[in-house]
């Protein structure tokens, strides 16, 4: 009799409110904090799901992305990461089989985060419910393939309440059923992520955050070219950069609510109208070169300046023409990051030479 009494008291303590989280901490398997400012950008790769709960991996990944910025890193947008993987024809379900250095180059990040959902269950017992979410996570230096941090944990949320009279049974059942809704899974994922983050090495908040200078985005109807203003830029210089003509300032002004030299600021994004966007570099051969002098192209896996020049000019040695149009954005002529948008000149200037090697 005493055994049942204590069990009853325990049940009341556990379920006296709508839900209760467990006090627990992740099991940290590996912890090798990087040197100061060694890691700047981080990409959260698509997570794997070993459970029958569809979408659990997406819920956990989005929670991780939402909270990870508090560690001070430049966290790449999930959409950008997924798009770069797609451009490189990488199977997101088998990322653990891909070379880590290769993954870092594809997504343009110093470190990558892998995640696996190991448990995701919802249990309903009338007046009591339980949500269980477990995961294994690791953060890897993409340049050295060294594991910076690795941990696993299972988070549990208890819900419901013990009815104090037969008339309160329906109310208790409702409270319990609320706990097993998708919202509680998201809340459980949020607590799981925050416990993981407490053990992940952070970065100073005063570190510079890089951004793509040239990008291609949808305005809801079509794709547009955007340029992020740099220190020292002028409207005539931007016009020269994209049109090979410094006199087309009015087109840029009109597309950006009549911007002026006085109102233009570094870091501001400008729409650059009437610039062809190449989905494949071979499309450069189909453009009217009397009408357009330059186009833009998003780098794909395996691209090089030499290969691109070979397809645009039928001569790989003309790679210098492309480099000269992007010399402020290209940091390594031998390694173009997947997803970077570059300017493609459609004609060869008379001043170009073949003296430089790649």
C-alpha positions as a Markdown table, in Angstrom:
| # | Residue | x | y | z |
|---|---|---|---|---|
| 1 | Unk | 0.0 | 0.0 | 0.0 |
| 2 | Unk | 2.8 | 2.4 | 0.9 |
| 3 | Unk | 4.5 | 1.7 | -2.5 |
| 4 | Unk | 1.3 | 2.9 | -4.4 |
| 5 | Unk | 1.0 | 5.9 | -2.1 |
| 6 | Unk | 4.6 | 7.1 | -3.0 |
| 7 | Unk | 4.0 | 6.4 | -6.7 |
| 8 | Unk | 0.8 | 8.5 | -6.5 |
| 9 | Unk | 2.7 | 11.4 | -4.8 |
| 10 | Unk | 5.4 | 11.2 | -7.5 |
| 11 | Unk | 2.9 | 11.3 | -10.3 |
| 12 | Unk | 1.3 | 14.5 | -8.8 |
| 13 | Unk | 4.8 | 16.1 | -8.4 |
| 14 | Unk | 5.7 | 15.3 | -12.0 |
| 15 | Unk | 2.4 | 16.4 | -13.6 |
| 16 | Unk | 1.0 | 19.1 | -11.5 |
| 17 | Unk | 1.5 | 21.6 | -14.4 |
| 18 | Unk | 0.9 | 21.5 | -18.1 |
| 19 | Unk | 4.5 | 20.3 | -18.8 |
| 20 | Unk | 7.8 | 19.9 | -17.1 |
| 21 | Unk | 11.3 | 19.7 | -18.5 |
| 22 | Unk | 14.0 | 17.5 | -17.1 |
| 23 | Unk | 17.2 | 18.9 | -15.5 |
| 24 | Unk | 19.9 | 17.3 | -17.6 |
| 25 | Unk | 23.1 | 18.2 | -19.5 |
| 26 | Unk | 24.5 | 16.8 | -22.8 |
| 27 | Unk | 27.2 | 14.2 | -22.9 |
| 28 | Unk | 30.2 | 16.0 | -24.4 |
| 29 | Unk | 32.4 | 13.5 | -26.2 |
| 30 | Unk | 35.0 | 15.9 | -27.8 |
| 31 | Unk | 36.0 | 19.4 | -27.0 |
| 32 | Unk | 38.9 | 21.1 | -28.8 |
| 33 | Unk | 38.3 | 24.9 | -28.7 |
| 34 | Unk | 39.8 | 26.6 | -31.8 |
| 35 | Unk | 42.4 | 29.4 | -31.5 |
| 36 | Unk | 41.1 | 33.0 | -31.2 |
| 37 | Unk | 39.6 | 34.1 | -34.5 |
| 38 | Unk | 40.5 | 30.8 | -36.2 |
| 39 | Unk | 36.9 | 30.0 | -37.1 |
| 40 | Unk | 34.8 | 32.8 | -38.5 |
| 41 | Unk | 32.0 | 31.3 | -40.6 |
| 42 | Unk | 29.9 | 28.2 | -39.8 |
| 43 | Unk | 27.5 | 26.3 | -41.9 |
| 44 | Unk | 24.8 | 24.1 | -40.4 |
| 45 | Unk | 24.4 | 21.2 | -42.8 |
| 46 | Unk | 21.1 | 19.3 | -43.3 |
| 47 | Unk | 20.5 | 17.0 | -40.4 |
| 48 | Unk | 19.8 | 13.2 | -40.7 |
| 49 | Unk | 16.8 | 11.6 | -39.2 |
| 50 | Unk | 16.9 | 8.0 | -37.8 |
| 51 | Unk | 13.4 | 8.1 | -36.4 |
| 52 | Unk | 10.0 | 7.6 | -37.9 |
| 53 | Unk | 8.9 | 11.2 | -37.2 |
| 54 | Unk | 9.1 | 13.0 | -40.5 |
| 55 | Unk | 10.4 | 16.5 | -40.4 |
| 56 | Unk | 12.1 | 16.2 | -37.0 |
| 57 | Unk | 15.5 | 16.9 | -38.5 |
| 58 | Unk | 14.2 | 20.1 | -40.1 |
| 59 | Unk | 12.7 | 21.3 | -36.8 |
| 60 | Unk | 16.0 | 20.7 | -34.9 |
| 61 | Unk | 18.1 | 22.3 | -37.6 |
| 62 | Unk | 16.0 | 25.5 | -37.7 |
| 63 | Unk | 16.2 | 25.7 | -33.9 |
| 64 | Unk | 20.0 | 25.3 | -34.0 |
| 65 | Unk | 20.2 | 28.0 | -36.7 |
| 66 | Unk | 18.0 | 30.4 | -34.6 |
| 67 | Unk | 20.1 | 30.0 | -31.5 |
| 68 | Unk | 23.6 | 29.5 | -32.8 |
| 69 | Unk | 24.3 | 33.2 | -33.6 |
| 70 | Unk | 24.6 | 33.8 | -29.9 |
| 71 | Unk | 28.0 | 32.1 | -30.0 |
| 72 | Unk | 29.4 | 35.0 | -32.1 |
| 73 | Unk | 30.0 | 33.2 | -35.4 |
| 74 | Unk | 28.9 | 34.2 | -38.9 |
| 75 | Unk | 26.2 | 31.6 | -39.4 |
| 76 | Unk | 25.3 | 31.0 | -43.1 |
| 77 | Unk | 21.6 | 31.0 | -44.0 |
| 78 | Unk | 20.2 | 27.6 | -44.3 |
| 79 | Unk | 18.8 | 28.4 | -47.7 |
| 80 | Unk | 22.3 | 29.4 | -49.0 |
| 81 | Unk | 23.8 | 26.2 | -47.6 |
| 82 | Unk | 21.2 | 24.1 | -49.2 |
| 83 | Unk | 21.5 | 25.9 | -52.6 |
| 84 | Unk | 25.3 | 25.5 | -52.7 |
| 85 | Unk | 24.9 | 21.8 | -51.9 |
| 86 | Unk | 22.4 | 21.5 | -54.7 |
| 87 | Unk | 24.7 | 23.3 | -57.2 |
| 88 | Unk | 27.4 | 20.9 | -56.3 |
| 89 | Unk | 25.1 | 17.9 | -56.8 |
| 90 | Unk | 25.7 | 16.7 | -53.2 |
| 91 | Unk | 23.3 | 14.2 | -51.8 |
| 92 | Unk | 22.1 | 15.7 | -48.5 |
| 93 | Unk | 21.2 | 12.3 | -47.1 |
| 94 | Unk | 24.9 | 11.1 | -47.3 |
| 95 | Unk | 26.9 | 14.1 | -46.1 |
| 96 | Unk | 28.9 | 12.0 | -43.7 |
| 97 | Unk | 30.4 | 10.2 | -46.6 |
| 98 | Unk | 31.7 | 13.4 | -48.2 |
| 99 | Unk | 35.2 | 14.9 | -47.6 |
| 100 | Unk | 34.9 | 17.6 | -44.9 |
| 101 | Unk | 37.3 | 19.9 | -46.6 |
| 102 | Unk | 35.3 | 19.6 | -49.8 |
| 103 | Unk | 32.1 | 20.4 | -47.9 |
| 104 | Unk | 33.7 | 23.5 | -46.4 |
| 105 | Unk | 34.7 | 24.8 | -49.8 |
| 106 | Unk | 31.3 | 24.1 | -51.3 |
| 107 | Unk | 29.3 | 25.9 | -48.6 |
| 108 | Unk | 32.0 | 28.6 | -48.1 |
| 109 | Unk | 32.5 | 28.0 | -44.3 |
| 110 | Unk | 35.4 | 27.6 | -42.0 |
| 111 | Unk | 33.5 | 25.0 | -39.9 |
| 112 | Unk | 30.5 | 22.8 | -40.5 |
| 113 | Unk | 27.9 | 21.3 | -38.1 |
| 114 | Unk | 26.5 | 17.8 | -38.5 |
| 115 | Unk | 23.4 | 16.6 | -36.7 |
| 116 | Unk | 21.5 | 13.4 | -36.4 |
| 117 | Unk | 18.1 | 13.0 | -34.7 |
| 118 | Unk | 18.3 | 9.7 | -32.8 |
| 119 | Unk | 15.0 | 9.8 | -30.9 |
| 120 | Unk | 11.7 | 11.5 | -31.5 |
| 121 | Unk | 8.5 | 10.1 | -29.9 |
| 122 | Unk | 5.2 | 11.3 | -28.5 |
| 123 | Unk | 3.5 | 9.1 | -25.9 |
| 124 | Unk | -0.1 | 9.7 | -24.7 |
| 125 | Unk | -1.5 | 8.0 | -21.6 |
| 126 | Unk | -4.8 | 9.7 | -21.2 |
| 127 | Unk | -4.0 | 12.3 | -18.4 |
| 128 | Unk | -0.3 | 12.1 | -18.9 |
| 129 | Unk | 1.9 | 12.7 | -22.0 |
| 130 | Unk | 5.6 | 12.6 | -22.9 |
| 131 | Unk | 7.7 | 14.1 | -25.7 |
| 132 | Unk | 11.2 | 12.7 | -26.2 |
| 133 | Unk | 13.8 | 14.2 | -28.6 |
| 134 | Unk | 17.4 | 13.0 | -28.8 |
| 135 | Unk | 20.3 | 14.0 | -31.1 |
| 136 | Unk | 24.0 | 13.6 | -31.8 |
| 137 | Unk | 25.8 | 16.8 | -32.9 |
| 138 | Unk | 29.3 | 17.7 | -33.9 |
| 139 | Unk | 31.2 | 20.8 | -35.1 |
| 140 | Unk | 34.1 | 20.2 | -37.5 |
| 141 | Unk | 36.9 | 22.5 | -38.7 |
| 142 | Unk | 36.5 | 22.2 | -42.5 |
| 143 | Unk | 40.1 | 23.0 | -43.2 |
| 144 | Unk | 41.8 | 20.4 | -41.0 |
| 145 | Unk | 38.8 | 18.0 | -40.6 |
| 146 | Unk | 39.5 | 18.2 | -36.8 |
| 147 | Unk | 36.4 | 17.8 | -34.6 |
| 148 | Unk | 36.0 | 20.9 | -32.5 |
| 149 | Unk | 33.0 | 19.7 | -30.5 |
| 150 | Unk | 30.9 | 16.6 | -30.3 |
| 151 | Unk | 28.0 | 15.7 | -28.0 |
| 152 | Unk | 24.8 | 13.8 | -27.6 |
| 153 | Unk | 21.7 | 14.3 | -25.5 |
| 154 | Unk | 18.1 | 13.3 | -25.0 |
| 155 | Unk | 15.5 | 15.9 | -23.9 |
| 156 | Unk | 12.2 | 14.9 | -22.4 |
| 157 | Unk | 9.1 | 17.0 | -21.8 |
| 158 | Unk | 6.3 | 15.7 | -19.4 |
| 159 | Unk | 2.8 | 17.0 | -19.6 |
| 160 | Unk | -0.7 | 16.7 | -18.2 |
| 161 | Unk | -2.1 | 16.8 | -14.7 |
| 162 | Unk | -3.6 | 14.4 | -12.2 |
| 163 | Unk | -7.4 | 15.0 | -11.9 |
| 164 | Unk | -8.6 | 15.7 | -8.3 |
| 165 | Unk | -12.1 | 14.6 | -9.1 |
| 166 | Unk | -14.0 | 12.5 | -11.7 |
| 167 | Unk | -15.3 | 15.8 | -13.2 |
| 168 | Unk | -11.8 | 17.1 | -13.9 |
| 169 | Unk | -10.7 | 14.1 | -16.0 |
| 170 | Unk | -11.7 | 15.7 | -19.3 |
| 171 | Unk | -9.7 | 18.8 | -18.4 |
| 172 | Unk | -6.6 | 16.6 | -17.6 |
| 173 | Unk | -6.9 | 14.8 | -20.9 |
| 174 | Unk | -7.0 | 18.0 | -22.8 |
| 175 | Unk | -3.9 | 19.3 | -21.0 |
| 176 | Unk | -2.1 | 16.0 | -21.8 |
| 177 | Unk | -3.1 | 16.1 | -25.5 |
| 178 | Unk | -1.9 | 19.7 | -25.9 |
| 179 | Unk | 1.5 | 18.5 | -24.8 |
| 180 | Unk | 1.9 | 16.1 | -27.7 |
| 181 | Unk | 1.2 | 18.8 | -30.4 |
| 182 | Unk | 3.9 | 19.9 | -32.8 |
| 183 | Unk | 4.5 | 23.0 | -30.8 |
| 184 | Unk | 5.8 | 21.1 | -27.8 |
| 185 | Unk | 8.2 | 19.2 | -30.1 |
| 186 | Unk | 9.6 | 22.5 | -31.3 |
| 187 | Unk | 9.8 | 23.7 | -27.7 |
| 188 | Unk | 11.6 | 20.5 | -26.7 |
| 189 | Unk | 14.0 | 21.0 | -29.6 |
| 190 | Unk | 14.7 | 24.5 | -28.5 |
| 191 | Unk | 15.6 | 23.4 | -25.0 |
| 192 | Unk | 17.8 | 20.6 | -26.4 |
| 193 | Unk | 19.6 | 23.0 | -28.7 |
| 194 | Unk | 20.2 | 25.5 | -25.9 |
| 195 | Unk | 21.7 | 22.8 | -23.7 |
| 196 | Unk | 24.0 | 21.8 | -26.6 |
| 197 | Unk | 25.1 | 25.4 | -27.2 |
| 198 | Unk | 26.1 | 25.9 | -23.6 |
| 199 | Unk | 29.1 | 23.5 | -24.2 |
| 200 | Unk | 30.1 | 24.7 | -27.7 |
| 201 | Unk | 33.2 | 27.0 | -27.8 |
| 202 | Unk | 32.1 | 30.6 | -28.7 |
| 203 | Unk | 33.7 | 33.4 | -30.7 |
| 204 | Unk | 34.2 | 37.0 | -29.9 |
| 205 | Unk | 31.3 | 39.2 | -31.0 |
| 206 | Unk | 33.5 | 41.9 | -32.4 |
| 207 | Unk | 34.7 | 39.8 | -35.2 |
| 208 | Unk | 34.0 | 41.0 | -38.7 |
| 209 | Unk | 31.1 | 39.4 | -40.6 |
| 210 | Unk | 31.6 | 38.9 | -44.3 |
| 211 | Unk | 28.9 | 39.1 | -46.9 |
| 212 | Unk | 28.6 | 38.3 | -50.6 |
| 213 | Unk | 29.3 | 41.4 | -52.6 |
| 214 | Unk | 27.3 | 40.3 | -55.6 |
| 215 | Unk | 24.1 | 38.2 | -55.2 |
| 216 | Unk | 21.1 | 37.1 | -57.2 |
| 217 | Unk | 17.7 | 37.2 | -55.5 |
| 218 | Unk | 14.0 | 36.9 | -56.4 |
| 219 | Unk | 11.8 | 39.9 | -56.1 |
| 220 | Unk | 8.7 | 37.7 | -56.2 |
| 221 | Unk | 8.3 | 37.9 | -60.0 |
| 222 | Unk | 11.8 | 37.6 | -61.5 |
| 223 | Unk | 15.5 | 37.3 | -60.5 |
| 224 | Unk | 17.5 | 40.5 | -59.9 |
| 225 | Unk | 21.2 | 41.2 | -59.5 |
| 226 | Unk | 22.2 | 42.9 | -56.2 |
| 227 | Unk | 25.5 | 44.6 | -55.3 |
| 228 | Unk | 26.6 | 45.4 | -51.8 |
| 229 | Unk | 28.2 | 48.9 | -51.8 |
| 230 | Unk | 31.9 | 48.9 | -50.7 |
| 231 | Unk | 34.0 | 51.7 | -49.2 |
| 232 | Unk | 35.0 | 54.1 | -51.9 |
| 233 | Unk | 32.3 | 53.1 | -54.4 |
| 234 | Unk | 30.7 | 55.7 | -56.7 |
| 235 | Unk | 27.6 | 55.3 | -58.9 |
| 236 | Unk | 29.8 | 55.8 | -62.0 |
| 237 | Unk | 32.2 | 53.1 | -60.8 |
| 238 | Unk | 29.4 | 50.7 | -60.1 |
| 239 | Unk | 28.0 | 51.4 | -63.6 |
| 240 | Unk | 31.3 | 50.8 | -65.1 |
| 241 | Unk | 31.7 | 47.5 | -63.2 |
| 242 | Unk | 28.4 | 46.0 | -64.4 |
| 243 | Unk | 27.8 | 47.7 | -67.8 |
| 244 | Unk | 31.3 | 48.5 | -68.9 |
| 245 | Unk | 29.8 | 52.0 | -69.3 |
| 246 | Unk | 30.1 | 54.7 | -66.6 |
| 247 | Unk | 27.2 | 56.7 | -68.0 |
| 248 | Unk | 24.4 | 54.4 | -67.0 |
| 249 | Unk | 24.0 | 55.9 | -63.6 |
| 250 | Unk | 20.3 | 56.8 | -64.1 |
| 251 | Unk | 19.3 | 53.1 | -64.5 |
| 252 | Unk | 20.8 | 52.3 | -61.2 |
| 253 | Unk | 19.3 | 55.4 | -59.5 |
| 254 | Unk | 15.8 | 54.6 | -60.9 |
| 255 | Unk | 16.0 | 50.9 | -59.7 |
| 256 | Unk | 16.9 | 52.0 | -56.2 |
| 257 | Unk | 14.4 | 54.8 | -55.4 |
| 258 | Unk | 16.6 | 57.6 | -56.9 |
| 259 | Unk | 19.7 | 56.9 | -54.8 |
| 260 | Unk | 22.5 | 59.5 | -54.9 |
| 261 | Unk | 26.2 | 59.7 | -54.0 |
| 262 | Unk | 25.2 | 61.4 | -50.8 |
| 263 | Unk | 22.7 | 58.8 | -49.6 |
| 264 | Unk | 24.6 | 55.7 | -50.8 |
| 265 | Unk | 26.4 | 54.0 | -47.9 |
| 266 | Unk | 28.9 | 51.1 | -47.5 |
| 267 | Unk | 27.0 | 47.8 | -46.9 |
| 268 | Unk | 23.9 | 49.0 | -48.6 |
| 269 | Unk | 22.5 | 46.6 | -51.3 |
| 270 | Unk | 21.6 | 48.1 | -54.7 |
| 271 | Unk | 19.6 | 46.5 | -57.4 |
| 272 | Unk | 21.6 | 46.4 | -60.7 |
| 273 | Unk | 19.0 | 46.3 | -63.5 |
| 274 | Unk | 19.3 | 44.9 | -67.0 |
| 275 | Unk | 22.2 | 42.5 | -66.3 |
| 276 | Unk | 21.8 | 39.0 | -67.8 |
| 277 | Unk | 21.9 | 36.1 | -65.3 |
| 278 | Unk | 23.5 | 32.9 | -66.6 |
| 279 | Unk | 22.1 | 29.7 | -65.1 |
| 280 | Unk | 24.8 | 27.8 | -67.1 |
| 281 | Unk | 28.0 | 29.4 | -68.4 |
| 282 | Unk | 27.2 | 28.0 | -71.9 |
| 283 | Unk | 24.3 | 30.5 | -72.0 |
| 284 | Unk | 26.9 | 33.3 | -72.6 |
| 285 | Unk | 27.1 | 32.2 | -76.2 |
| 286 | Unk | 23.4 | 33.0 | -76.7 |
| 287 | Unk | 23.5 | 36.6 | -75.4 |
| 288 | Unk | 23.4 | 39.6 | -77.8 |
| 289 | Unk | 26.9 | 41.0 | -77.2 |
| 290 | Unk | 26.0 | 44.2 | -79.0 |
| 291 | Unk | 23.3 | 44.9 | -76.4 |
| 292 | Unk | 25.0 | 43.5 | -73.3 |
| 293 | Unk | 28.7 | 43.8 | -72.4 |
| 294 | Unk | 28.6 | 41.8 | -69.1 |
| 295 | Unk | 26.5 | 39.1 | -67.3 |
| 296 | Unk | 26.6 | 37.4 | -63.9 |
| 297 | Unk | 27.1 | 33.8 | -63.1 |
| 298 | Unk | 26.8 | 31.7 | -59.9 |
| 299 | Unk | 29.9 | 29.4 | -59.6 |
| 300 | Unk | 29.2 | 25.7 | -59.5 |
| 301 | Unk | 31.3 | 22.8 | -58.2 |
| 302 | Unk | 34.2 | 22.1 | -60.4 |
| 303 | Unk | 34.3 | 25.6 | -62.0 |
| 304 | Unk | 37.6 | 27.4 | -62.5 |
| 305 | Unk | 38.5 | 30.7 | -64.1 |
| 306 | Unk | 40.3 | 28.8 | -66.9 |
| 307 | Unk | 37.3 | 26.5 | -67.6 |
| 308 | Unk | 34.8 | 29.5 | -67.5 |
| 309 | Unk | 37.0 | 31.5 | -69.9 |
| 310 | Unk | 37.2 | 28.5 | -72.2 |
| 311 | Unk | 33.4 | 28.4 | -72.6 |
| 312 | Unk | 32.9 | 32.2 | -72.8 |
| 313 | Unk | 35.9 | 33.1 | -75.1 |
| 314 | Unk | 36.8 | 29.7 | -76.4 |
| 315 | Unk | 40.3 | 30.3 | -74.9 |
| 316 | Unk | 41.1 | 29.4 | -71.3 |
| 317 | Unk | 44.0 | 31.9 | -71.3 |
| 318 | Unk | 41.5 | 34.7 | -71.3 |
| 319 | Unk | 40.8 | 33.9 | -67.6 |
| 320 | Unk | 42.4 | 37.2 | -66.7 |
| 321 | Unk | 39.6 | 39.1 | -68.3 |
| 322 | Unk | 37.1 | 37.5 | -65.9 |
| 323 | Unk | 39.5 | 38.0 | -62.9 |
| 324 | Unk | 40.0 | 41.7 | -63.7 |
| 325 | Unk | 36.2 | 42.2 | -63.5 |
| 326 | Unk | 36.1 | 40.5 | -60.1 |
| 327 | Unk | 39.5 | 41.1 | -58.5 |
| 328 | Unk | 38.0 | 42.7 | -55.4 |
| 329 | Unk | 35.8 | 39.7 | -54.8 |
| 330 | Unk | 38.0 | 36.8 | -55.8 |
| 331 | Unk | 40.4 | 35.9 | -53.0 |
| 332 | Unk | 42.0 | 32.9 | -54.6 |
| 333 | Unk | 42.2 | 32.5 | -58.4 |
| 334 | Unk | 42.8 | 28.8 | -58.1 |
| 335 | Unk | 39.8 | 28.1 | -55.9 |
| 336 | Unk | 36.4 | 29.7 | -56.7 |
| 337 | Unk | 33.9 | 29.1 | -53.9 |
| 338 | Unk | 30.7 | 27.3 | -55.0 |
| 339 | Unk | 27.7 | 29.8 | -55.0 |
| 340 | Unk | 29.8 | 32.9 | -55.4 |
| 341 | Unk | 28.3 | 35.2 | -58.0 |
| 342 | Unk | 30.8 | 36.7 | -60.4 |
| 343 | Unk | 30.7 | 39.1 | -63.3 |
| 344 | Unk | 31.3 | 37.6 | -66.8 |
| 345 | Unk | 32.6 | 40.0 | -69.4 |
| 346 | Unk | 31.2 | 39.1 | -72.8 |
| 347 | Unk | 33.9 | 40.8 | -74.8 |
| 348 | Unk | 37.7 | 40.9 | -74.5 |
| 349 | Unk | 39.2 | 44.4 | -74.0 |
| 350 | Unk | 42.1 | 45.4 | -76.3 |
| 351 | Unk | 44.3 | 45.9 | -73.2 |
| 352 | Unk | 44.1 | 42.3 | -72.1 |
| 353 | Unk | 47.3 | 40.2 | -72.3 |
| 354 | Unk | 48.1 | 36.5 | -71.8 |
| 355 | Unk | 51.1 | 37.1 | -69.6 |
| 356 | Unk | 49.6 | 35.9 | -66.3 |
| 357 | Unk | 49.4 | 32.2 | -65.4 |
| 358 | Unk | 46.8 | 30.5 | -63.3 |
